[in-house]
């Protein structure tokens, strides 16, 4: 079995996939989004999954009797623990099947998958990279519909929520081409903090959530007490896609009505909004206070996390995959998790993309489609989803709420807090659900270069003096790029998408946007 | 023309009649040469010629590298490249990097070579190995290790500079946009100096020892010996070494990628990283067609320097002949 460690820096696609998802890229983007945690290993085959008991049913239909190999590629992270354990169990169940699992960082997936498709040697099950929209993969004939290969598909359709079976996103011409295994209902930005440093400074965000003021104050106190050995916060400035998420979470919680990066109901890009500027100014204030860990400018997310464990920094903003990582690898480290600070008493809940994550699709050239379908059938069953929750952990929660609950009984307190925070999130409307042609626009859209992430990074490293002007310029470039892409998609592909498809007048930022709401917009 | 004697004419006729006259015969007689060349020719065609020609073709298309159809757009990509501020920024950075790194590296390498070329120096083999060791160390590893060494929080470089009193606060070598490129250039010089040093050593070892002996007998000082013997003798080689090093300095992808990934705020995004970002690491649909156009444009630039190298070699050969002629007289 091929097992490779996921490399540091694998979180790079975060920025792409986040922006793409914000723009309504759809299923393929979500597949990428799930990799936001960056690579922190896993895949060594020694995960807790070896203790799991998989109740894998007997295969239905034409299951091969000769020796075959099924290959699966995804972005690893905590998923690797599940797949390694499952591979062992699946091979034990079917002694003629070899299960090859290849967890790869996103930049490798972006190279390996297109090459495999071109050479007709791609993996049988693929987590599509963000640079291959599913709509394109379907139209090019690279992927196969799953309906005929997943056992009891009609039952599956009943079991899985509607938002995972959307025409133009998961379904094309009535056939399901991609299956989400995880949900994206998870906080991508949670404060993970070193309890000792924070408590010594007189703060405990778990019991008293931080406001923008107390956040800054806590960072300053930790830095003062640290005397050059500990700093208040650490930012992954060299992974600016994460900065975009941070700013957008802060702005949304502060009351900015945004769906992705689009203001509601105006439909304009959000870049120069007051809340965005205020969040950036808070970052700059932390820098001016000297509270930001030195060297943050050249750090990526996976390089920041160990600094908190070592006590060099008190707070880092990270997703629940870091909770899972520290639970697994740092059992003696006393840490807490808390929501990002908010400036007012009633923060808005952050939104999440409702069309799923950790999605797998089947290569059209696969010689073992029945096996691939059988695997997908199991991992999306209640038993498979529960095992997924137990092993992939809070970093990659499963789709089925019942499995999430059943699989989280042994979670740490911090992991349970992550789940609670995720429960409070609300489902965002998705432009691509409103009009599947939005995916065509996304295909043609060349976001501004430099983009929002680049400008944010430039601001933080001191290359920009007039913040608002720089943001306004990004916004103008983004508006032009969107308009050009809409026109090009209409001309080349006959797209019907317009700017109105990004506007949801009936959206309430404190409530889930349901499938029914699309009809009423 | 001198007249041949009958016997010589006969011998010549025999040789002519025994040598292949047709192309087919000549090919047949040299068949083993061609057989042995075949693997190299095939591999060269597959992995050098084909990708090169393919990239020229792709540069005239609008293609993401994924779709089955490539849309021919003529010179549109080249036109875009000419007006692309990001490309020109990367282009300028690349040549600024080269303009600084190459002279520094060559001077340091020459100095090291002069010292290590002294036969009386003990353990010079050990020193040469030490200088050459970074050359054979994996570039990505060098990049990662150097990033740790330059870390402003607990990197040993800052610790040493602080201890020596050269700085009063830690320097963010790779996080400061004004310093990052030159920090990478410093590592580049350290990494590849050993190679230039070997070139210089080869050049120095071609200088005949008797010239130095003669100079010593004539009472020349060390400085005069360097100026009047070493420098003229190695100048032809210097032209080649400078050009090889210059072209090498235009290709810095692995080191920069492993140290800064082109950041912060594009401060270290050289042309190769820009091409990579367009083609593979884009935050949007990749643009292999445009990336190819930029690559071809850049490749032509490198080609110009390579042609200059060829011209330099020829000039160098002529200069060496002149020096030998002078010495002979």
Interface residues (C-beta under 8 A of the other chain):
Chain A: X9 X12 X15 X16 X19 X20 X107 X110 X111 X114 X131 X132 X136 X140 X237 X238 X241 X293 X294 X295 X296 X297 X298 X307 X312 X443 X444 X445 X446 X447 X449 X450 X451 X453 X454 X457 X458 X461 X462 X463
Chain B: X64 X65 X66 X67 X68 X86 X147 X151 X152 X153 X154 X170 X172 X174 X175 X176 X177 X180 X260 X261 X263 X264 X265 X266 X267 X280 X281 X282 X283 X284 X285 X286 X287
